[in-house]
Amino acid sequence: MEIIKLIKKIEGIQTIESIMSILSINRKIAIDYVSKLRKKGYVKTKRLSNNKRVYNISFENRLKGSSYYEIINQYSPIKIATSQIHLIYGKKPSLEETLVYAIKTKSLRTILASLALFKKISNWSELYNLAKENHIERQVGALYDLARKIMKTRRMTKRFRTNSLPKNNDFKYIIEGLKSKDLKEIENRWRIYLPFNKADLEAYK
């Protein structure tokens, strides 16, 4: 079905069940339609108190988007100016998603700015699952311990720390080839080479 015709038929607040009823389709096809519309930016998803998902489907949704960099700049004293604006349509990314994105950029300034997110992050279960999915649990742990040295942060859960601490002596880089001269204790704890020295952290004072 064409995107425009599809949206006109199911525009508004819908559930999977209501989409099934309106279009006379089965659940699998309804879920597939929602997924395709979300990827194109036409869907905003909300989870109700009973854990049921509802979908706001509209042409207007595609006109609005959030950027990971906008979220980082909102919380960090270190501002990022970039031409690589990656807009996410349909929902505002969580702080946990934004932190993982920042680490994966392997950009020194982006990762440094993203340390400020640890002041607000509270969903450690989501962060752990995202970090595990992207194989960066130790990187997140090391950056968290670094953040605690320069600002007040939310406390990491015992589950995250226990499951993420290294089981072997192999070191990994956050940014290939960069090591810290000043933060060896954290590096040795997590077997992660930090790309910062104390001078890099002055902006947080």
N, CA, C and O atoms as a DFTB+ gen file, in Angstrom:
820 C
 N C O
     1  1       0.848      -1.201       0.000
     2  2       0.000       0.000       0.000
     3  2       0.879       1.243       0.000
     4  3       1.895       1.271       0.694
     5  1       0.511       2.282      -0.768
     6  2       1.276       3.514      -0.804
     7  2       1.259       4.189       0.562
     8  3       0.266       4.145       1.287
     9  1       2.395       4.818       0.893
    10  2       2.549       5.450       2.196
    11  2       1.447       6.483       2.460
    12  3       0.838       6.480       3.531
    13  1       1.191       7.361       1.494
    14  2       0.204       8.437       1.697
    15  2      -1.188       7.869       1.937
    16  3      -1.896       8.315       2.840
    17  1      -1.582       6.885       1.130
    18  2      -2.897       6.267       1.306
    19  2      -2.987       5.566       2.658
    20  3      -4.016       5.617       3.331
    21  1      -1.892       4.910       3.042
    22  2      -1.879       4.186       4.314
    23  2      -2.061       5.154       5.481
    24  3      -2.872       4.909       6.374
    25  1      -1.312       6.246       5.473
    26  2      -1.399       7.210       6.573
    27  2      -2.798       7.823       6.643
    28  3      -3.347       7.987       7.732
    29  1      -3.373       8.159       5.495
    30  2      -4.716       8.753       5.490
    31  2      -5.742       7.815       6.111
    32  3      -6.696       8.270       6.741
    33  1      -5.554       6.512       5.940
    34  2      -6.517       5.536       6.482
    35  2      -6.366       5.349       7.988
    36  3      -7.354       5.110       8.682
    37  1      -5.140       5.454       8.500
    38  2      -4.936       5.134       9.916
    39  2      -4.371       6.318      10.702
    40  3      -3.845       6.138      11.800
    41  1      -4.477       7.519      10.150
    42  2      -3.948       8.698      10.844
    43  2      -4.674       8.891      12.169
    44  3      -5.884       8.688      12.271
    45  1      -3.903       9.290      13.184
    46  2      -4.474       9.501      14.512
    47  2      -3.826       8.578      15.541
    48  3      -2.756       8.020      15.298
    49  1      -4.477       8.424      16.680
    50  2      -3.982       7.560      17.761
    51  2      -4.497       6.146      17.531
    52  3      -5.705       5.912      17.495
    53  1      -3.581       5.220      17.379
    54  2      -3.961       3.842      17.059
    55  2      -3.218       2.846      17.946
    56  3      -2.189       3.156      18.548
    57  1      -3.778       1.640      18.004
    58  2      -3.081       0.479      18.554
    59  2      -2.918      -0.521      17.409
    60  3      -3.480      -0.339      16.329
    61  1      -2.162      -1.550      17.654
    62  2      -2.029      -2.595      16.627
    63  2      -3.402      -3.184      16.313
    64  3      -3.718      -3.468      15.158
    65  1      -4.209      -3.362      17.353
    66  2      -5.533      -3.961      17.171
    67  2      -6.446      -3.068      16.323
    68  3      -7.182      -3.556      15.466
    69  1      -6.388      -1.741      16.575
    70  2      -7.252      -0.841      15.803
    71  2      -6.803      -0.778      14.345
    72  3      -7.636      -0.660      13.446
    73  1      -5.498      -0.854      14.107
    74  2      -4.989      -0.873      12.722
    75  2      -5.435      -2.155      12.026
    76  3      -5.823      -2.132      10.858
    77  1      -5.380      -3.267      12.746
    78  2      -5.851      -4.535      12.190
    79  2      -7.315      -4.430      11.766
    80  3      -7.711      -4.915      10.706
    81  1      -8.106      -3.782      12.621
    82  2      -9.538      -3.674      12.350
    83  2      -9.829      -2.747      11.169
    84  3     -10.630      -3.077      10.295
    85  1      -9.169      -1.583      11.150
    86  2      -9.417      -0.594      10.087
    87  2      -9.026      -1.150       8.718
    88  3      -9.747      -0.969       7.736
    89  1      -7.876      -1.829       8.663
    90  2      -7.353      -2.289       7.373
    91  2      -7.716      -3.743       7.051
    92  3      -7.412      -4.246       5.969
    93  1      -8.367      -4.403       8.003
    94  2      -8.727      -5.828       7.834
    95  2      -7.497      -6.663       7.487
    96  3      -7.477      -7.390       6.493
    97  1      -6.470      -6.541       8.335
    98  2      -5.211      -7.275       8.141
    99  2      -4.865      -8.018       9.419
   100  3      -5.465      -7.777      10.467
   101  1      -3.895      -8.921       9.332
   102  2      -3.483      -9.657      10.529
   103  2      -2.432      -8.862      11.311
   104  3      -1.945      -7.830      10.849
   105  1      -2.096      -9.363      12.499
   106  2      -1.185      -8.655      13.405
   107  2       0.201      -8.460      12.789
   108  3       0.789      -7.388      12.928
   109  1       0.721      -9.461      12.124
   110  2       2.069      -9.375      11.557
   111  2       2.168      -8.235      10.540
   112  3       3.136      -7.473      10.546
   113  1       1.171      -8.123       9.674
   114  2       1.182      -7.064       8.661
   115  2       1.009      -5.693       9.318
   116  3       1.643      -4.721       8.908
   117  1       0.141      -5.618      10.347
   118  2      -0.075      -4.349      11.052
   119  2       1.227      -3.871      11.698
   120  3       1.577      -2.694      11.606
   121  1       1.935      -4.782      12.346
   122  2       3.217      -4.438      12.975
   123  2       4.228      -3.995      11.916
   124  3       4.999      -3.062      12.139
   125  1       4.222      -4.652      10.790
   126  2       5.138      -4.309       9.700
   127  2       4.834      -2.904       9.169
   128  3       5.755      -2.132       8.905
   129  1       3.561      -2.572       9.013
   130  2       3.177      -1.225       8.557
   131  2       3.671      -0.164       9.544
   132  3       4.247       0.847       9.140
   133  1       3.443      -0.398      10.832
   134  2       3.860       0.569      11.852
   135  2       5.376       0.741      11.826
   136  3       5.884       1.857      11.932
   137  1       6.086      -0.365      11.687
   138  2       7.545      -0.310      11.649
   139  2       8.046       0.520      10.466
   140  3       8.957       1.335      10.615
   141  1       7.452       0.310       9.301
   142  2       7.860       1.056       8.105
   143  2       7.546       2.545       8.237
   144  3       8.346       3.393       7.841
   145  1       6.376       2.857       8.797
   146  2       6.012       4.268       8.976
   147  2       6.901       4.939      10.023
   148  3       7.244       6.112       9.882
   149  1       7.276       4.198      11.075
   150  2       8.157       4.752      12.099
   151  2       9.527       5.081      11.510
   152  3      10.092       6.136      11.795
   153  1      10.055       4.179      10.691
   154  2      11.373       4.412      10.085
   155  2      11.375       5.646       9.194
   156  3      12.409       6.293       9.027
   157  1      10.223       5.972       8.623
   158  2      10.127       7.147       7.756
   159  2       9.727       8.403       8.531
   160  3       9.600       9.485       7.958
   161  1       9.528       8.241       9.850
   162  2       9.287       9.401      10.698
   163  2       7.847       9.792      10.916
   164  3       7.583      10.874      11.440
   165  1       6.884       8.931      10.526
   166  2       5.479       9.299      10.628
   167  2       4.829       8.844      11.937
   168  3       3.663       9.153      12.181
   169  1       5.557       8.123      12.774
   170  2       4.952       7.521      13.970
   171  2       5.678       7.963      15.236
   172  3       6.906       7.932      15.310
   173  1       4.890       8.376      16.232
   174  2       5.403       8.585      17.583
   175  2       4.790       7.514      18.474
   176  3       3.579       7.293      18.443
   177  1       5.615       6.855      19.258
   178  2       5.153       5.740      20.092
   179  2       5.082       6.162      21.556
   180  3       5.977       6.840      22.061
   181  1       4.015       5.758      22.227
   182  2       3.866       6.022      23.654
   183  2       3.461       4.734      24.351
   184  3       2.623       3.982      23.852
   185  1       4.062       4.485      25.505
   186  2       3.714       3.296      26.284
   187  2       2.827       3.715      27.458
   188  3       3.207       4.579      28.248
   189  1       1.659       3.107      27.568
   190  2       0.716       3.443      28.633
   191  2       1.113       2.770      29.941
   192  3       2.023       1.941      29.971
   193  1       0.429       3.130      31.015
   194  2       0.755       2.587      32.335
   195  2       0.575       1.072      32.399
   196  3       1.219       0.402      33.206
   197  1      -0.299       0.534      31.552
   198  2      -0.506      -0.920      31.523
   199  2       0.454      -1.616      30.550
   200  3       0.286      -2.788      30.213
   201  1       1.463      -0.858      30.110
   202  2       2.520      -1.366      29.220
   203  2       2.064      -1.546      27.770
   204  3       2.805      -2.074      26.941
   205  1       0.860      -1.111      27.479
   206  2       0.351      -1.207      26.113
   207  2       0.868      -0.026      25.295
   208  3       0.928       1.099      25.790
   209  1       1.244      -0.288      24.034
   210  2       1.757       0.757      23.163
   211  2       0.639       1.371      22.315
   212  3      -0.223       0.668      21.789
   213  1       0.679       2.693      22.199
   214  2      -0.213       3.378      21.278
   215  2       0.644       4.197      20.319
   216  3       1.750       4.621      20.654
   217  1       0.110       4.407      19.123
   218  2       0.892       5.037      18.069
   219  2       0.175       6.282      17.560
   220  3      -0.984       6.224      17.149
   221  1       0.878       7.399      17.596
   222  2       0.376       8.641      17.014
   223  2       0.905       8.713      15.586
   224  3       2.093       8.950      15.367
   225  1       0.025       8.509      14.627
   226  2       0.420       8.438      13.213
   227  2      -0.032       9.714      12.523
   228  3      -1.222      10.028      12.506
   229  1       0.924      10.456      11.948
   230  2       0.591      11.753      11.364
   231  2       1.660      12.182      10.366
   232  3       2.835      11.847      10.518
   233  1       1.240      12.931       9.338
   234  2       2.189      13.532       8.402
   235  2       3.076      14.545       9.124
   236  3       4.243      14.713       8.770
   237  1       2.524      15.220      10.137
   238  2       3.263      16.268      10.844
   239  2       4.453      15.718      11.617
   240  3       5.435      16.431      11.822
   241  1       4.382      14.462      12.048
   242  2       5.475      13.897      12.831
   243  2       6.798      13.943      12.075
   244  3       7.865      14.094      12.670
   245  1       6.709      13.810      10.766
   246  2       7.941      13.757       9.974
   247  2       8.632      15.114       9.894
   248  3       9.805      15.200       9.529
   249  1       7.913      16.158      10.231
   250  2       8.491      17.487      10.205
   251  2       9.293      17.773      11.466
   252  3      10.015      18.768      11.539
   253  1       9.166      16.906      12.450
   254  2       9.820      17.127      13.737
   255  2      10.783      15.988      14.020
   256  3      10.451      14.818      13.826
   257  1      11.965      16.333      14.474
   258  2      12.940      15.292      14.792
   259  2      13.870      15.761      15.888
   260  3      14.021      16.963      16.107
   261  1      14.490      14.830      16.572
   262  2      15.454      15.142      17.619
   263  2      16.835      14.681      17.168
   264  3      16.968      13.709      16.425
   265  1      17.846      15.383      17.622
   266  2      19.225      15.031      17.289
   267  2      19.956      14.612      18.553
   268  3      19.756      15.204      19.613
   269  1      20.802      13.594      18.447
   270  2      21.632      13.191      19.579
   271  2      22.479      14.371      20.055
   272  3      22.667      14.568      21.255
   273  1      22.984      15.148      19.107
   274  2      23.850      16.273      19.467
   275  2      23.076      17.358      20.198
   276  3      23.614      17.998      21.101
   277  1      21.820      17.573      19.821
   278  2      20.987      18.545      20.534
   279  2      20.806      18.121      21.988
   280  3      20.835      18.956      22.893
   281  1      20.620      16.833      22.207
   282  2      20.425      16.324      23.567
   283  2      21.696      16.488      24.386
   284  3      21.641      16.910      25.541
   285  1      22.844      16.155      23.792
   286  2      24.118      16.328      24.498
   287  2      24.336      17.797      24.838
   288  3      24.705      18.123      25.966
   289  1      24.110      18.690      23.868
   290  2      24.307      20.127      24.101
   291  2      23.365      20.671      25.166
   292  3      23.686      21.647      25.843
   293  1      22.212      20.044      25.313
   294  2      21.249      20.485      26.325
   295  2      21.797      20.306      27.738
   296  3      21.502      21.104      28.628
   297  1      22.597      19.252      27.944
   298  2      23.056      18.907      29.291
   299  2      24.528      19.215      29.552
   300  3      24.945      19.301      30.707
   301  1      25.308      19.380      28.503
   302  2      26.757      19.461      28.676
   303  2      27.280      20.890      28.580
   304  3      26.790      21.671      27.764
   305  1      28.279      21.247      29.411
   306  2      28.922      22.559      29.272
   307  2      29.831      22.613      28.045
   308  3      30.230      23.694      27.612
   309  1      30.156      21.447      27.487
   310  2      30.967      21.366      26.280
   311  2      30.024      21.211      25.096
   312  3      29.360      20.183      24.968
   313  1      29.956      22.198      24.247
   314  2      29.001      22.200      23.145
   315  2      29.624      21.606      21.885
   316  3      30.815      21.764      21.619
   317  1      28.785      20.923      21.124
   318  2      29.242      20.270      19.905
   319  2      28.616      20.964      18.701
   320  3      27.395      21.095      18.610
   321  1      29.456      21.402      17.791
   322  2      28.989      21.933      16.511
   323  2      29.392      20.930      15.444
   324  3      30.577      20.643      15.272
   325  1      28.425      20.403      14.737
   326  2      28.728      19.384      13.737
   327  2      27.805      19.520      12.544
   328  3      26.656      19.942      12.675
   329  1      28.314      19.162      11.391
   330  2      27.484      19.150      10.180
   331  2      26.763      17.813      10.043
   332  3      25.892      17.658       9.188
   333  1      27.129      16.846      10.891
   334  2      26.529      15.516      10.816
   335  2      25.319      15.435      11.749
   336  3      25.353      14.745      12.767
   337  1      24.260      16.143      11.392
   338  2      23.050      16.150      12.217
   339  2      22.225      14.911      11.893
   340  3      21.664      14.782      10.805
   341  1      22.167      14.012      12.854
   342  2      21.436      12.757      12.694
   343  2      20.102      12.901      13.410
   344  3      20.037      12.744      14.629
   345  1      19.030      13.199      12.665
   346  2      17.714      13.385      13.265
   347  2      17.003      12.051      13.446
   348  3      17.047      11.189      12.568
   349  1      16.354      11.889      14.583
   350  2      15.581      10.691      14.870
   351  2      14.123      11.114      14.919
   352  3      13.733      11.928      15.755
   353  1      13.320      10.560      14.024
   354  2      11.917      10.945      13.924
   355  2      11.040       9.990      14.735
   356  3      11.372       8.822      14.935
   357  1       9.924      10.523      15.186
   358  2       8.919       9.679      15.817
   359  2       9.029       9.591      17.318
   360  3       8.036       9.315      17.990
   361  1      10.227       9.821      17.875
   362  2      10.387       9.798      19.329
   363  2      11.678      10.510      19.693
   364  3      12.590      10.609      18.873
   365  1      11.755      10.999      20.903
   366  2      12.981      11.616      21.381
   367  2      13.871      10.529      21.972
   368  3      13.436       9.786      22.851
   369  1      15.103      10.429      21.503
   370  2      15.985       9.381      22.039
   371  2      16.195       9.567      23.538
   372  3      16.220      10.693      24.035
   373  1      16.344       8.470      24.241
   374  2      16.614       8.534      25.673
   375  2      18.058       8.967      25.907
   376  3      18.886       8.923      24.998
   377  1      18.345       9.384      27.132
   378  2      19.721       9.741      27.477
   379  2      20.634       8.532      27.351
   380  3      21.800       8.653      26.975
   381  1      20.085       7.358      27.672
   382  2      20.874       6.129      27.581
   383  2      21.260       5.837      26.128
   384  3      22.406       5.489      25.846
   385  1      20.304       5.979      25.213
   386  2      20.588       5.800      23.785
   387  2      21.622       6.825      23.309
   388  3      22.525       6.500      22.538
   389  1      21.475       8.063      23.779
   390  2      22.363       9.136      23.350
   391  2      23.792       8.883      23.806
   392  3      24.735       9.121      23.052
   393  1      23.960       8.404      25.032
   394  2      25.301       8.096      25.529
   395  2      25.965       7.004      24.702
   396  3      27.134       7.122      24.336
   397  1      25.230       5.952      24.412
   398  2      25.779       4.859      23.598
   399  2      26.145       5.371      22.208
   400  3      27.189       5.008      21.665
   401  1      25.294       6.206      21.639
   402  2      25.601       6.782      20.328
   403  2      26.904       7.581      20.390
   404  3      27.756       7.461      19.510
   405  1      27.051       8.400      21.441
   406  2      28.238       9.244      21.573
   407  2      29.513       8.402      21.635
   408  3      30.509       8.728      20.990
   409  1      29.477       7.326      22.410
   410  2      30.655       6.462      22.525
   411  2      30.993       5.829      21.186
   412  3      32.165       5.699      20.833
   413  1      29.974       5.438      20.445
   414  2      30.200       4.773      19.162
   415  2      30.714       5.724      18.075
   416  3      31.248       5.272      17.062
   417  1      30.557       7.043      18.278
   418  2      31.100       7.975      17.286
   419  2      32.628       7.944      17.269
   420  3      33.251       8.284      16.263
   421  1      33.229       7.532      18.393
   422  2      34.692       7.558      18.546
   423  2      35.263       8.952      18.299
   424  3      36.396       9.103      17.841
   425  1      34.464       9.958      18.611
   426  2      34.881      11.359      18.515
   427  2      35.267      11.839      19.903
   428  3      34.474      11.739      20.839
   429  1      36.481      12.360      20.044
   430  2      36.990      12.776      21.347
   431  2      36.076      13.811      22.002
   432  3      35.715      13.665      23.170
   433  1      35.701      14.847      21.265
   434  2      34.888      15.917      21.837
   435  2      33.466      15.441      22.146
   436  3      32.886      15.827      23.161
   437  1      32.912      14.608      21.275
   438  2      31.548      14.117      21.502
   439  2      31.492      13.252      22.759
   440  3      30.576      13.390      23.569
   441  1      32.460      12.371      22.920
   442  2      32.482      11.505      24.111
   443  2      32.726      12.339      25.360
   444  3      32.096      12.105      26.392
   445  1      33.632      13.311      25.281
   446  2      33.904      14.174      26.432
   447  2      32.648      14.942      26.833
   448  3      32.330      15.033      28.018
   449  1      31.938      15.491      25.862
   450  2      30.709      16.231      26.153
   451  2      29.633      15.324      26.739
   452  3      28.851      15.748      27.589
   453  1      29.597      14.080      26.284
   454  2      28.538      13.161      26.721
   455  2      28.698      12.708      28.165
   456  3      27.766      12.129      28.724
   457  1      29.851      12.955      28.788
   458  2      30.021      12.593      30.203
   459  2      28.961      13.255      31.067
   460  3      28.568      12.706      32.097
   461  1      28.490      14.438      30.657
   462  2      27.478      15.163      31.430
   463  2      26.173      14.394      31.539
   464  3      25.389      14.637      32.456
   465  1      25.929      13.468      30.616
   466  2      24.679      12.701      30.650
   467  2      24.584      11.817      31.887
   468  3      23.487      11.472      32.328
   469  1      25.742      11.448      32.449
   470  2      25.722      10.597      33.639
   471  2      25.060      11.292      34.829
   472  3      24.650      10.620      35.776
   473  1      24.949      12.619      34.802
   474  2      24.265      13.333      35.888
   475  2      22.779      13.039      35.893
   476  3      22.130      13.142      36.934
   477  1      22.225      12.670      34.733
   478  2      20.788      12.511      34.590
   479  2      20.341      11.080      34.334
   480  3      19.171      10.753      34.535
   481  1      21.250      10.228      33.895
   482  2      20.868       8.853      33.552
   483  2      20.369       8.110      34.787
   484  3      21.017       8.122      35.833
   485  1      19.226       7.473      34.658
   486  2      18.647       6.734      35.784
   487  2      18.221       5.319      35.403
   488  3      18.076       4.459      36.272
   489  1      18.019       5.072      34.105
   490  2      17.563       3.754      33.664
   491  2      18.780       2.885      33.352
   492  3      19.165       2.719      32.194
   493  1      19.372       2.341      34.403
   494  2      20.602       1.565      34.232
   495  2      20.345       0.237      33.539
   496  3      21.241      -0.322      32.907
   497  1      19.143      -0.260      33.654
   498  2      18.797      -1.502      32.958
   499  2      18.830      -1.279      31.442
   500  3      19.383      -2.089      30.699
   501  1      18.232      -0.175      30.998
   502  2      18.251       0.146      29.569
   503  2      19.681       0.382      29.091
   504  3      20.078      -0.096      28.028
   505  1      20.451       1.125      29.890
   506  2      21.831       1.417      29.493
   507  2      22.657       0.139      29.406
   508  3      23.451      -0.032      28.481
   509  1      22.468      -0.752      30.366
   510  2      23.222      -2.012      30.332
   511  2      22.862      -2.824      29.086
   512  3      23.744      -3.350      28.408
   513  1      21.582      -2.922      28.794
   514  2      21.148      -3.711      27.630
   515  2      21.686      -3.119      26.327
   516  3      22.127      -3.854      25.443
   517  1      21.649      -1.779      26.210
   518  2      22.183      -1.130      25.019
   519  2      23.690      -1.304      24.921
   520  3      24.224      -1.560      23.843
   521  1      24.376      -1.163      26.059
   522  2      25.831      -1.322      26.061
   523  2      26.228      -2.749      25.705
   524  3      27.167      -2.969      24.939
   525  1      25.510      -3.711      26.264
   526  2      25.805      -5.116      25.965
   527  2      25.564      -5.420      24.498
   528  3      26.355      -6.116      23.861
   529  1      24.469      -4.897      23.966
   530  2      24.132      -5.110      22.558
   531  2      25.219      -4.571      21.634
   532  3      25.465      -5.118      20.559
   533  1      25.871      -3.480      22.072
   534  2      26.915      -2.847      21.258
   535  2      28.327      -3.191      21.725
   536  3      29.306      -2.641      21.220
   537  1      28.426      -4.109      22.695
   538  2      29.718      -4.602      23.192
   539  2      30.585      -3.476      23.760
   540  3      31.790      -3.432      23.514
   541  1      29.967      -2.567      24.520
   542  2      30.732      -1.460      25.105
   543  2      30.440      -1.312      26.608
   544  3      30.505      -0.204      27.140
   545  1      30.120      -2.417      27.292
   546  2      29.827      -2.333      28.721
   547  2      31.003      -1.737      29.502
   548  3      30.811      -0.872      30.357
   549  1      32.215      -2.204      29.204
   550  2      33.389      -1.729      29.929
   551  2      33.686      -0.265      29.620
   552  3      34.108       0.485      30.500
   553  1      33.466       0.138      28.378
   554  2      33.671       1.538      28.015
   555  2      32.735       2.444      28.813
   556  3      33.144       3.488      29.321
   557  1      31.468       2.024      28.915
   558  2      30.497       2.808      29.693
   559  2      30.920       2.860      31.155
   560  3      30.864       3.917      31.783
   561  1      31.344       1.716      31.700
   562  2      31.763       1.668      33.098
   563  2      32.944       2.577      33.382
   564  3      32.950       3.292      34.385
   565  1      33.945       2.558      32.511
   566  2      35.126       3.394      32.710
   567  2      34.775       4.878      32.607
   568  3      35.260       5.688      33.397
   569  1      33.944       5.231      31.645
   570  2      33.552       6.633      31.495
   571  2      32.697       7.095      32.669
   572  3      32.770       8.253      33.079
   573  1      31.889       6.188      33.208
   574  2      31.094       6.520      34.392
   575  2      32.005       6.842      35.576
   576  3      31.807       7.851      36.252
   577  1      33.002       5.990      35.833
   578  2      33.917       6.237      36.945
   579  2      34.697       7.529      36.730
   580  3      35.010       8.233      37.690
   581  1      35.009       7.841      35.490
   582  2      35.660       9.116      35.189
   583  2      34.722      10.278      35.492
   584  3      35.129      11.273      36.092
   585  1      33.466      10.150      35.075
   586  2      32.493      11.221      35.318
   587  2      32.323      11.489      36.806
   588  3      32.152      12.636      37.217
   589  1      32.370      10.442      37.609
   590  2      32.205      10.594      39.059
   591  2      33.334      11.407      39.686
   592  3      33.168      11.982      40.761
   593  1      34.465      11.453      39.019
   594  2      35.597      12.221      39.537
   595  2      35.413      13.725      39.348
   596  3      36.044      14.523      40.041
   597  1      34.553      14.108      38.413
   598  2      34.448      15.530      38.060
   599  2      33.053      16.120      38.264
   600  3      32.863      17.323      38.086
   601  1      32.074      15.287      38.635
   602  2      30.713      15.806      38.837
   603  2      29.897      14.821      39.681
   604  3      30.282      13.666      39.865
   605  1      28.768      15.307      40.184
   606  2      27.835      14.430      40.882
   607  2      27.042      13.649      39.845
   608  3      26.555      14.224      38.871
   609  1      26.912      12.349      40.047
   610  2      26.202      11.509      39.084
   611  2      25.171      10.646      39.801
   612  3      25.211      10.481      41.020
   613  1      24.242      10.098      39.012
   614  2      23.366       9.066      39.545
   615  2      24.211       7.814      39.814
   616  3      25.192       7.575      39.110
   617  1      23.852       7.032      40.801
   618  2      24.665       5.875      41.167
   619  2      24.421       4.702      40.217
   620  3      23.280       4.323      39.957
   621  1      25.501       4.144      39.713
   622  2      25.421       2.951      38.879
   623  2      24.905       1.774      39.712
   624  3      25.278       1.627      40.876
   625  1      24.060       0.947      39.126
   626  2      23.542      -0.201      39.851
   627  2      24.620      -1.268      40.026
   628  3      25.560      -1.368      39.237
   629  1      24.458      -2.047      41.066
   630  2      25.406      -3.131      41.335
   631  2      25.405      -4.138      40.190
   632  3      26.450      -4.681      39.832
   633  1      24.226      -4.384      39.617
   634  2      24.117      -5.340      38.505
   635  2      24.969      -4.905      37.324
   636  3      25.691      -5.708      36.732
   637  1      24.873      -3.599      36.985
   638  2      25.655      -3.108      35.854
   639  2      27.146      -3.297      36.114
   640  3      27.871      -3.820      35.268
   641  1      27.597      -2.867      37.295
   642  2      29.034      -2.941      37.597
   643  2      29.515      -4.390      37.643
   644  3      30.547      -4.720      37.058
   645  1      28.785      -5.241      38.323
   646  2      29.206      -6.639      38.469
   647  2      29.279      -7.346      37.122
   648  3      30.235      -8.069      36.842
   649  1      28.267      -7.133      36.295
   650  2      28.224      -7.823      35.008
   651  2      29.189      -7.243      33.980
   652  3      29.521      -7.906      32.998
   653  1      29.639      -6.012      34.199
   654  2      30.451      -5.334      33.192
   655  2      31.941      -5.342      33.472
   656  3      32.743      -5.201      32.550
   657  1      32.323      -5.504      34.727
   658  2      33.747      -5.523      35.045
   659  2      34.446      -6.650      34.287
   660  3      33.862      -7.717      34.095
   661  1      35.693      -6.427      33.851
   662  2      36.374      -7.403      32.982
   663  2      36.640      -8.734      33.669
   664  3      36.899      -8.797      34.871
   665  1      36.569      -9.787      32.878
   666  2      36.851     -11.133      33.372
   667  2      38.238     -11.602      32.952
   668  3      38.672     -12.693      33.320
   669  1      38.936     -10.764      32.171
   670  2      40.294     -11.110      31.742
   671  2      41.155      -9.851      31.751
   672  3      40.687      -8.780      32.137
   673  1      42.392      -9.975      31.333
   674  2      43.332      -8.851      31.389
   675  2      43.480      -8.115      30.072
   676  3      44.360      -7.264      29.940
   677  1      42.648      -8.420      29.104
   678  2      42.758      -7.773      27.795
   679  2      42.237      -6.344      27.861
   680  3      41.118      -6.100      28.313
   681  1      43.057      -5.407      27.407
   682  2      42.664      -4.006      27.360
   683  2      41.987      -3.679      26.028
   684  3      42.297      -4.259      24.987
   685  1      41.044      -2.721      26.101
   686  2      40.409      -2.213      24.891
   687  2      40.543      -0.692      24.869
   688  3      40.722      -0.054      25.907
   689  1      40.453      -0.131      23.671
   690  2      40.460       1.322      23.500
   691  2      39.027       1.838      23.351
   692  3      38.156       1.145      22.825
   693  1      38.801       3.062      23.822
   694  2      37.576       3.780      23.462
   695  2      37.791       4.450      22.110
   696  3      36.937       4.389      21.226
   697  1      38.956       5.093      21.969
   698  2      39.399       5.633      20.679
   699  2      40.762       5.028      20.392
   700  3      41.703       5.213      21.163
   701  1      40.867       4.319      19.307
   702  2      42.067       3.545      18.995
   703  2      43.338       4.392      19.120
   704  3      43.457       5.466      18.530
   705  1      44.282       3.869      19.910
   706  2      45.598       4.493      20.027
   707  2      45.722       5.535      21.116
   708  3      46.833       5.985      21.395
   709  1      44.605       5.947      21.757
   710  2      44.655       6.991      22.779
   711  2      44.595       6.389      24.176
   712  3      43.697       5.609      24.496
   713  1      45.577       6.769      25.010
   714  2      45.629       6.328      26.403
   715  2      45.748       7.547      27.303
   716  3      46.192       8.611      26.874
   717  1      45.344       7.377      28.563
   718  2      45.462       8.455      29.533
   719  2      46.784       8.365      30.275
   720  3      47.284       7.274      30.550
   721  1      47.349       9.532      30.597
   722  2      48.549       9.578      31.439
   723  2      48.178       9.694      32.910
   724  3      48.986       9.389      33.787
   725  1      46.939      10.140      33.180
   726  2      46.565      10.519      34.550
   727  2      45.524       9.622      35.207
   728  3      45.285       9.739      36.409
   729  1      44.906       8.738      34.451
   730  2      43.733       8.016      34.965
   731  2      43.946       6.508      34.947
   732  3      43.052       5.746      34.580
   733  1      45.121       6.098      35.341
   734  2      45.504       4.682      35.266
   735  2      44.646       3.801      36.153
   736  3      44.369       2.653      35.804
   737  1      44.218       4.327      37.305
   738  2      43.414       3.512      38.231
   739  2      42.118       3.046      37.563
   740  3      41.746       1.876      37.646
   741  1      41.448       3.977      36.905
   742  2      40.208       3.615      36.213
   743  2      40.512       2.684      35.045
   744  3      39.802       1.702      34.830
   745  1      41.552       2.986      34.301
   746  2      41.913       2.146      33.155
   747  2      42.182       0.713      33.601
   748  3      41.721      -0.234      32.965
   749  1      42.926       0.554      34.689
   750  2      43.250      -0.794      35.163
   751  2      42.030      -1.519      35.711
   752  3      41.924      -2.740      35.588
   753  1      41.111      -0.777      36.313
   754  2      39.904      -1.397      36.878
   755  2      39.029      -1.988      35.772
   756  3      38.509      -3.097      35.898
   757  1      38.878      -1.232      34.692
   758  2      37.961      -1.634      33.625
   759  2      38.674      -2.264      32.424
   760  3      38.028      -2.752      31.497
   761  1      40.021      -2.246      32.450
   762  2      40.811      -2.721      31.302
   763  2      40.398      -1.957      30.032
   764  3      40.237      -2.525      28.952
   765  1      40.239      -0.664      30.219
   766  2      39.848       0.228      29.119
   767  2      40.808       1.413      29.103
   768  3      41.038       2.037      30.138
   769  1      41.360       1.721      27.959
   770  2      42.191       2.902      27.818
   771  2      41.302       4.130      27.605
   772  3      40.538       4.198      26.642
   773  1      41.415       5.098      28.519
   774  2      40.645       6.329      28.404
   775  2      41.371       7.311      27.487
   776  3      42.597       7.414      27.545
   777  1      40.638       8.031      26.645
   778  2      41.291       8.939      25.690
   779  2      41.527      10.346      26.245
   780  3      41.864      11.260      25.492
   781  1      41.349      10.525      27.577
   782  2      41.459      11.856      28.174
   783  2      42.549      11.917      29.226
   784  3      42.909      10.911      29.837
   785  1      43.070      13.133      29.426
   786  2      43.931      13.446      30.562
   787  2      43.235      14.499      31.403
   788  3      42.195      15.023      31.004
   789  1      43.800      14.818      32.571
   790  2      43.155      15.759      33.476
   791  2      42.897      17.102      32.814
   792  3      41.880      17.742      33.079
   793  1      43.813      17.531      31.952
   794  2      43.652      18.835      31.307
   795  2      42.407      18.870      30.417
   796  3      41.800      19.925      30.232
   797  1      42.030      17.713      29.869
   798  2      40.842      17.658      28.996
   799  2      39.551      17.874      29.770
   800  3      38.518      18.201      29.186
   801  1      39.612      17.692      31.081
   802  2      38.399      17.733      31.909
   803  2      38.149      19.105      32.537
   804  3      37.199      19.272      33.301
   805  1      39.000      20.090      32.218
   806  2      38.904      21.408      32.832
   807  2      37.546      22.061      32.583
   808  3      37.060      22.816      33.425
   809  1      36.940      21.783      31.455
   810  2      35.656      22.435      31.119
   811  2      34.560      22.074      32.096
   812  3      33.551      22.776      32.174
   813  1      34.732      20.994      32.845
   814  2      33.702      20.574      33.799
   815  2      33.889      21.205      35.176
   816  3      33.092      20.960      36.082
   817  1      34.928      22.010      35.339
   818  2      35.175      22.631      36.655
   819  2      34.581      24.029      36.716
   820  3      34.690      24.701      37.742
